[in-house]
Amino acid sequence: MATTAPLLGGVHHVAYRCKDAKETVEWYGRVLGMAYTTAFAEDHVPSTGAFDPYMHVFLDAGGGNVLAFFELPNQPEMGRDPATPAWVQHLAFKVADEAALLSAKAHIEAQGIDVLGPTWHGLFKSIYFFDPNGHRLELACDIGTSEQVEQARAVAPAMLEEWAQTRRAPRHAAWLHKEPQA
């Protein structure tokens, strides 16, 4: 029997764990302006039936995107994968332009949060910081032209194939990492 892949309509929500649901909701509202929209709380996990009380909170991340968190008081203290560098796993949110990125940086720093960047990525610029749960966050603004985006898209298959064979960084899009001199 032949099957076809589903036609996806986007990301419904992305869920992460948090240390304290109330603190997390307040932090994302104050620092990133996300509205708290919904909460689910149960003593038993609906999908498994296991007893594991939780609070599941949902935040509006803009553009129809939802960021959710679980507080799990009966589970061991949350940690992170020690074999994965802290900069790898992160959530990136879009802002309108470079002015919005710099304004966001100033706002976040005014909250007493350390911010790295802006960092040049060729097609976009971004800043990085951590939430109170230790999750790395990125705010990014697109700066690439449609021609640059198409150029990067065109070389992506060859880059992946070369990487799969060599495990060395392909140079097809090295131009993305060279910030133009002002």
N, C-alpha and C positions, 0 to 999 in steps of 0.2 A: 504494500500500500504506500503510495507516494504521499509525502507530507510537504507542507510549505512552512517557512518561518512566519511567525506572527507579524502583523503590521503594527508596529509600536506607535503610540501617540505621544511619546515623551516620557520623562521620568515622573512617576507619581509622587514619590518622596524618597529621600535618602535618610537612613536612620543610623545614628551613632549612639554610643553609651555616654552617659554623663554621671558625674559624682553627686550632683544635687540639682534636681529638676527646677526648683524655684530659682536658685542662683543662675542657672543656665538661661532660663527664660528672661530673667531680668537683664543679664549681661548682653544677650543678643539684641534685646530691645534697646538698651542704652547705647551700646557700641555700634551696632549695625542697623538699627532702626527696624528690625524685624518684628512684625506683629505676632503675638501669641494667638493662635486661632482655635486649637482643639486639644483636648486631653483624653486619653483612654487610660483607665486604671483597672486592673484585675488582680485577683489572687492566683488564678490559673491561666496559663498560656493558652489562648484559643486554638492555636494550630497543633499543639501537642497534648494539652490537658494537664501538663505538669504543674504542680504547685510551685509558683515562683512569683510572688507579688511584684508588681511593677507599676511605674508611672510612665506613660508614653505621651510626650508633649510634641506639638507640631507648631512650626513657625513659618510665616510667609516670607520666602526669600525673594519675592518679586518675579514677575514674568511667568506666573503660573507654577513656580517651583516651590517645593516645600522641603524644609529641613526638619527632621524629627530627632528626638533623643529619648532614650530609655534610662530611667533610674532603676537600678536593681539592688535593693538593700540587702537581700539575702545571698547575694553572690560575693565571691572574693573581691577585694579591692581591684579596681580596674588598673590595667597597665598598658603597655604597648609592646609590640614585637621588638625585642632587643636586637634582632638580626637585621632590622630595617632602619636605615637612617631617618632621623626625625623629619628631614626635609622631603621625604618621598611621599608619605601618605598625607594628603591635604585636601581641603575643599576650596575651590576657586569660585569666586562670585564676580560677575561683570559689573563695572561701573561705566557711565556714559562716555567719559573722555579723560584726557590727562588732567584737566582742571579738577574734575570730580575725584580723581585718584589722589591728587595732592591735598585736596580739601579733606578727604577721608583720612589720609595719613595724619594730618594735623589734629583732627577730631579724636582719632584713636590714641595718639600720643598724649593728648590732653586728658585722657582717661587713665594715664599712668601705665600704658601698655607699650612695650618695646616694639618698634616697627622696623623692618629691614626693607630697604629699597627707596625709591623705585628701581627695579631691575629691568634691564632691556632684554627682550626676547624676540626681537625682529618684527614679529607680527603683532605683538602686544607688549605693554609694560605692566609691571605688577609690584605690589607690596606684600609683605608677609608678616604674620604675627600669630600668637597662640591664644586660644580661648582658655577659660579657667579649668577645663578638663584636660588640657594638654594637646588638644587637636590643633594642628597647624592650619591656618586660614590664609587665603590669598585673595586680594582684590586686584582685578585686571581690567585694563582698558585696551581695546583694539586700536592699533595704529597702522597696520599694514594696508596697502592699497589692494584693490581687487586683483591686480596683476600679480602682486607678491603672494597673496593667498593662493591663487591658481598655480603659481610656480611651485610653492611648497607642496600643494596637493599632488602635482604632477610627478614629483620625485619621491613621494612617500612610499610607493610600492617597491621601487628599487632600493631605497634605504632599508626597508624592512628585510628584504631578501639578503642584502649584503650583511646586515646585522646578524641574521639567522645563521649565516655561514661563517662569520668571522668573530662575532662578539666584540667588535671594535667599532667606534663611532664612524659612520659613513660621512663623507664630506660633501654630499650632494647639496645640502642646504646650509653650508658653513656661513653664508652671508647673513643668516638669521642672528648670528652671535657677534657680529661686528657692528657696534654702534657707530653711526656716522659722526664724524667730528663736526662740532658746531662752528 
